[in-house]
């Protein structure tokens, strides 16, 4: 079953986030990830988000996501993202 990696955050370092995007792209492709949405200015309809950055990435399976997230190739880019943003990340089942 497909899973969605959902991030809600505030960007604290835009330049480093740009570096993250470039560095993470090859490893994401390796695991079949597909960017479904990404914006720094998401419109808040209800509640209090952590920030207006919202990203939704689809992975073909929970196993593929965890393999990517734990891949040593992604460790450097992950450190960049965690430094460039402050927020939360969620993993949810997609619909077939």
N, C-alpha and C positions, 0 to 999 in steps of 0.2 A: 504494500500500500504506500502511496506517495505521502510524504510529510512536508510540512511547511515550517521553515525557519523564519520566525517573525521577530524583528528588532524594533524597539521604540526607544529613542534616545535623543539627547541633545548633543550637537557637535561642539567640541571644545577646541579642536585643531583641524581646520578644513584642509590644510596642506597635507597633513599626515593622513587624513582620510582619503585624499586623492591617491597618495602612495599606496595605501592599503588596497584600494580598488584594483590598481594595476598589479599589485603583488598577489592578490588572492584569486584573480581571474583564472589563471592556468590550473590551479588546484581545484577550483570549483568545476571547471569543465571536465576534469579527469574523473569526477564522481557524478557526472550527469546533472549538476545543478542548473536550474533555470530561474533567472531573475523574473519575478512576476510583477513586482512594484518596488519603487524606490523614490523617495522624495524627502527633501529637507523642509518642506512647507506643507505637511499634511494638514488638512482642515479638521479641526477638532469639533466634533458634533456633540459628544457627551463626555462628561467626566474630566479628570485631571491627568493628562498624559505626562510622562517624564520629559518629553520634548516633542517637537514637531517633525523629527526625522522618523520615518517609517520605512522599513524594508521587509519585503516578503520574498523568500527564495524557496523554490520547490526542489526537493530531492526525490529520486525515484523510490527510495525506501528509507526507513529508520536506520538500517544497517549502513547504507551509503552515506547518510548524514554523519553518523558517528565515525565511520572510517575517515571521512574528510576532516572532521573536527579534530580528530586525534592524530592525523597524519603529520609527521615531523615537518613536511614541506609547508604546512599551514601554520606552524608555530610562530614564525616571524610575522606574517601578516596578522595573525590573531592578536599578537602583542600590540601591533600598530593600531588595530581597531579599538582595542580596550583602552588605549591611551588617548585616542582621538575622539572617543565618544563616552558619554556616561548614560547608562540606561539599563534596559533589561532585554533578554533574549528568551524566546519561547519556542518550543517544538510542539507542533500539533499535527494530528492526522489530517490528511487531505481527503477529498472525496473522489471516488472512482467514477 
